[in-house]
Amino acid sequence: MDKLKAAVIGSGFGGLAVAIRLQAAGFDVVIFEKRDQPGGRAYVYRDQGFIFDAGPTVITAPELLRELFSLAGRSMDRYVEMLPVQPFYRLFWEDGYQFDYSDDVAAIERQIASKAPRDIQGYNDFLRYSEEVFKQGYENLAHVPFLNWWSMASVAPQLVRLEAYRSVFSVVSKFIQDPHLRQLFSFHSLLVGGNPFTTTSIYTLIHCLERKWGVYFPKGGTGALVQGLVRLFQELGGTMKLACPVSRILTKGEEVTGVALTGGGQEAFDLVVSNADVFHTYDDLLAHEAGVQGMRQRLGRMSYSMSLFLIYFGTRRRYANLVHHNIMFGPRYRDLLKDIFQRGRLANDFSLYLHVPTMSDRSLAPPDCETYYVLSPVPHLGKLAIDWDSEGPRYGERILEYLEQRYMPELRKEIVTQRIFTPKDFKVELNSHLGSAFSLEPKLTQSAYFRVHNRDRKLRGLYFVGAGTHPGAGVPGVVNSAKATAALILDDMKDVKARARAVAGRLSYA
Ligand SMILES: Cc1cc2nc3c(=O)[nH]c(=O)nc-3n(C[C@H](O)[C@H](O)[C@H](O)COP(=O)(O)OP(=O)(O)OC[C@H]3O[C@@H](n4cnc5c(N)ncnc54)[C@H](O)[C@@H]3O)c2cc1C
């Protein structure tokens, strides 16, 4: 009997995870990826022996990834080795203060004791709070699709009890008084595109998640993890089509029937899962579909997370003061975030994340050299409409000069390769609405039921996975969204009796 055919548009972590789940459950899955490599934001650049992971570098919740391999009866260790990273982050301030953040509570308490002894108790209370949020927000809800009001109403009491209506910074400040430490314990939401001053305090669960399962880096880089997932998908019989953008999702009446390709041609499918940007999906791929006009308008009114400016560079010199993950705070915190999220200004000062993967894996650079990327959060294109083609190189030069003056002497002389990636690239390369780096902003009013649902309300056979859906951006977020979407699909297909026969007995994996 013929298998059910599923198309997945996009090969980000969410797309790969849902494709593996469906393929393992007996579907015939084809991934259509616009770019010439899989991975989405986890793209890889290579130059002169340097290997640059373009996007995610802090890999948390490895069990979620391991689950993808084990549901297909394989061991992840045969595909990719996960290296533990210590410390998780080194944080630097312009006044010279430095903090090594990790899962070693004793080491953290020692550092707090020498800075603000009165905050030790507050830190322990904060940890307990973040564990509680983790239990409710992550363990119980991260992989559950929120499709109706009732699903949201049923969790409202817990959200109120955990003060989810407060911001990350406001809750951290309740526990911790020292200004440096308040920054240290609140910056995490920025890793998934959330402004700590407006993002729901549910995102404090990241502290617990990191402490519980650790921070990892795949040997060979995040690209090696992507390759491991692609290999698994292909071994299960799935098809990956690279450099193959979808131009349209085909519909007949209220049902999805397949996809049309930019290069020409159409393919019929029983269902389509979009891992592409949610606005792009409704506005471009479904531009012909009057039935989703309401959704298009709603997405046009929603707020999108910030964009990023990135420089990937390699040096012929190593800097011993750095660790694998470095956060460099500038002179302003709240006000800089206002420039980025509200005022839409390109600030003169920076707060930066500096990635040095060669601290964990020397194979990512030639001998005695070092591989880096530096990331600066900037407003998205809807807030700041500048010409990044001309501004980008200037802005990049300012960032390198700043790093050189404060942290990396003679940096610009030591650079042997560099490239930049701007908000415009997020839009053009990734079809990301307004060049946002993390899709819809993670605010309470855009979370769970209020985010894009994992299944479209109007078009039968249309599903979503990835950063724009529940629970949101970040590798654990999108891999969880794949779990929710795959379970939904299997459930829906069981309802269609004729289809269920076609995959009888094979629906239990997802
Ligand atoms: C610089 C950066 C650093 C980050 N660091 C971390 C980190 O350290 N840890 C962490 O957990 N998260 C991190 N994140 C967030 C995380 O990378 C993302 O939230 C996550 O990878 C998004 O996955 P996704 O499944 O939504 O798909 P995406 O990665 O967004 O992929 C979507 C794919 O769809 C493709 N596509 C779009 N339109 C079409 C079309 N019409 N036809 C075919 N294909 C199409 C795109 O080319 C793309 O490949 C980072 C993000 C960025 C940008």
The ligand as an SDF file (V2000), in Angstrom:
LIG
                    3D

 53 58  0  0  0  0  0  0  0  0999 V2000
   23.3380   33.7850   15.0500 C   0  0  0  0  0  0  0  0  0  0  0  0
   22.3950   32.9230   15.8380 C   0  0  0  0  0  0  0  0  0  0  0  0
   22.8480   32.2800   16.9710 C   0  0  0  0  0  0  0  0  0  0  0  0
   22.0010   31.4440   17.6960 C   0  0  0  0  0  0  0  0  0  0  0  0
   22.4990   30.7860   18.7840 N   0  0  0  0  0  0  0  0  0  0  0  0
   21.7350   29.8490   19.3920 C   0  0  0  0  0  0  0  0  0  0  0  0
   22.3080   29.0110   20.3800 C   0  0  0  0  0  0  0  0  0  0  0  0
   23.4920   29.1410   20.7080 O   0  0  0  0  0  0  0  0  0  0  0  0
   21.5290   28.0450   20.9340 N   0  0  0  0  0  0  0  0  0  0  0  0
   20.2180   27.8620   20.5500 C   0  0  0  0  0  0  0  0  0  0  0  0
   19.5620   26.9520   21.0630 O   0  0  0  0  0  0  0  0  0  0  0  0
   19.6550   28.6450   19.6020 N   0  0  0  0  0  0  0  0  0  0  0  0
   20.3840   29.6120   19.0050 C   0  0  0  0  0  0  0  0  0  0  0  0
   19.8440   30.3860   18.0150 N   0  0  0  0  0  0  0  0  0  0  0  0
   18.4230   30.1880   17.6510 C   0  0  0  0  0  0  0  0  0  0  0  0
   18.2610   28.9570   16.7870 C   0  0  0  0  0  0  0  0  0  0  0  0
   19.3350   28.8380   15.8930 O   0  0  0  0  0  0  0  0  0  0  0  0
   16.9940   29.0250   15.9520 C   0  0  0  0  0  0  0  0  0  0  0  0
   15.8830   29.4050   16.7480 O   0  0  0  0  0  0  0  0  0  0  0  0
   16.6780   27.6860   15.2950 C   0  0  0  0  0  0  0  0  0  0  0  0
   17.8360   27.1000   14.7480 O   0  0  0  0  0  0  0  0  0  0  0  0
   15.6340   27.9180   14.2190 C   0  0  0  0  0  0  0  0  0  0  0  0
   15.2840   26.6770   13.6570 O   0  0  0  0  0  0  0  0  0  0  0  0
   14.0280   26.5230   12.7320 P   0  0  0  0  0  0  0  0  0  0  0  0
   13.6380   25.0950   12.7790 O   0  0  0  0  0  0  0  0  0  0  0  0
   12.9880   27.5340   13.1120 O   0  0  0  0  0  0  0  0  0  0  0  0
   14.5300   26.7910   11.2580 O   0  0  0  0  0  0  0  0  0  0  0  0
   15.5300   27.8110   10.5580 P   0  0  0  0  0  0  0  0  0  0  0  0
   16.9000   27.5650   11.0600 O   0  0  0  0  0  0  0  0  0  0  0  0
   14.9970   29.1760   10.6160 O   0  0  0  0  0  0  0  0  0  0  0  0
   15.4670   27.2540    9.0720 O   0  0  0  0  0  0  0  0  0  0  0  0
   14.4080   27.5250    8.2030 C   0  0  0  0  0  0  0  0  0  0  0  0
   14.8320   27.0390    6.8360 C   0  0  0  0  0  0  0  0  0  0  0  0
   13.7870   27.2730    5.8860 O   0  0  0  0  0  0  0  0  0  0  0  0
   14.3860   27.5660    4.6450 C   0  0  0  0  0  0  0  0  0  0  0  0
   13.4110   28.2220    3.7820 N   0  0  0  0  0  0  0  0  0  0  0  0
   12.8450   29.4400    3.9430 C   0  0  0  0  0  0  0  0  0  0  0  0
   11.9760   29.6840    2.9450 N   0  0  0  0  0  0  0  0  0  0  0  0
   11.9920   28.5850    2.1360 C   0  0  0  0  0  0  0  0  0  0  0  0
   11.3210   28.2320    0.9430 C   0  0  0  0  0  0  0  0  0  0  0  0
   10.4300   29.0590    0.3680 N   0  0  0  0  0  0  0  0  0  0  0  0
   11.5870   27.0390    0.3610 N   0  0  0  0  0  0  0  0  0  0  0  0
   12.4600   26.1870    0.9350 C   0  0  0  0  0  0  0  0  0  0  0  0
   13.1460   26.4770    2.0660 N   0  0  0  0  0  0  0  0  0  0  0  0
   12.9010   27.6630    2.6680 C   0  0  0  0  0  0  0  0  0  0  0  0
   15.5320   28.4640    5.0150 C   0  0  0  0  0  0  0  0  0  0  0  0
   16.4990   28.5260    3.9860 O   0  0  0  0  0  0  0  0  0  0  0  0
   16.0570   27.7580    6.2630 C   0  0  0  0  0  0  0  0  0  0  0  0
   17.0290   26.8110    5.9270 O   0  0  0  0  0  0  0  0  0  0  0  0
   20.6630   31.2560   17.2810 C   0  0  0  0  0  0  0  0  0  0  0  0
   20.1800   31.9230   16.1430 C   0  0  0  0  0  0  0  0  0  0  0  0
   21.0320   32.7410   15.4270 C   0  0  0  0  0  0  0  0  0  0  0  0
   20.5100   33.4420   14.1840 C   0  0  0  0  0  0  0  0  0  0  0  0
  1  2  1  0
  2  3  1  0
  2 52  2  0
  3  4  2  0
  4  5  1  0
  4 50  1  0
  5  6  2  0
  6  7  1  0
  6 13  1  0
  7  8  2  0
  7  9  1  0
  9 10  1  0
 10 11  2  0
 10 12  1  0
 12 13  2  0
 13 14  1  0
 14 15  1  0
 14 50  1  0
 15 16  1  0
 16 17  1  0
 16 18  1  0
 18 19  1  0
 18 20  1  0
 20 21  1  0
 20 22  1  0
 22 23  1  0
 23 24  1  0
 24 25  2  0
 24 26  1  0
 24 27  1  0
 27 28  1  0
 28 29  2  0
 28 30  1  0
 28 31  1  0
 31 32  1  0
 32 33  1  0
 33 34  1  0
 33 48  1  0
 34 35  1  0
 35 36  1  0
 35 46  1  0
 36 37  1  0
 36 45  1  0
 37 38  2  0
 38 39  1  0
 39 40  1  0
 39 45  2  0
 40 41  1  0
 40 42  2  0
 42 43  1  0
 43 44  2  0
 44 45  1  0
 46 47  1  0
 46 48  1  0
 48 49  1  0
 50 51  2  0
 51 52  1  0
 52 53  1  0
M  END
$$$$
